[in-house]
Amino acid sequence: MTVLLFQVVMKMLLCCSLALLLVLSCLKDVKSRAIPLSSCSVNVHTQELQKYYSDIRSDLLAGDNEIGTRTYTDVFTRLHQEGQMCCFMHLLMRFYIERVFSSYTSPQPINQRCSSALANAFVTIKRDIHKCHCHCGEETHRKIDSIHAEFTKLQVDTAARKAMGELNVVLEWLEGLGQNPAS
């Protein structure tokens, strides 16, 4: 069973890598924002991420049956402590890659391509953040744990759709980080 799961994951990673190459080839003229972290900065193509998200947003919101549940409450506040932005961003990208994108499926192929493009971009961001050698504090882990806790309250497919629907919160946060170096 473990070998089969490993093979499936490897095939998914290969597909994601190919999709990433396709996305990156389309991004030649797209400007990226440098997001300053404690020990380095990470370039993020926020406009492109927003475009992919806007292409699937109406489908995501139409399928959201858990209106009262929110994955993000106050997790984006007070992240400026001693380099915790780097750690938080790394753990958030990891959450989306491992739990959300891997669980989300759309019946519409165009939406699946957009979500794959978003996933590939998050993989790239996470890889770049990994080079920063972030240090994580207890409060940052608590914030990420709260996101995981909200996610696990719902069935996996419902939780993935909910987290995808709330991706606008993450994208707006990233956009703000790229505009304000003091963040």
URNORQUI-V265344 format. One line per field, one symbol per residue. ss: DSSP state (h for helix, s for strand, l for the rest). phi: phi as a letter, one per 30 degrees, with the letter a starting at -180 (. if undefined). psi: psi as a letter, one per 20 degrees, with the letter a starting at -180 (. if undefined). A space follows every 50 residues. Layout:
BEGIN
ss->???
phi->???
psi->???
END
This chain:
BEGIN
ss->lhhhhhhhhhhhhhhhhhhhhhhhhhllllllssssllllsssslhhhhh hhhhhhhhhhhhlllllllllllllllllllllhhhhhhhhhhhhhhhhh hlllllllhhhhhhhhhhhhhhhhhhhhhhlllllllhhhhhhhhhhhhh hhlllhhhhhhhhhhlhhhhhhhhhhhhhllll
phi->.dddddddddddddddddddddddddcecddccdcdcecabbdbdddddd dddddcedddddcdccedcbdccbdcchcddhideddeddddddedddcd ddcdbcdceddddddddddddddddddddeddhdcccdddddddeddedd dddcdedddddddddcdeddddddddddcbedd
psi->ghgggggggghghgghgghgggghhijgjpqqpooprgiaqpppmhgggh ggghhighgghhjojmhipphpfkijqljjpljigggggghgggggghgf hiipqqiphhhhgghhggghghggggghhhiimqpprghghgghhhgggh gihrqghggggghghjhhgghhggghhhhnii.
END
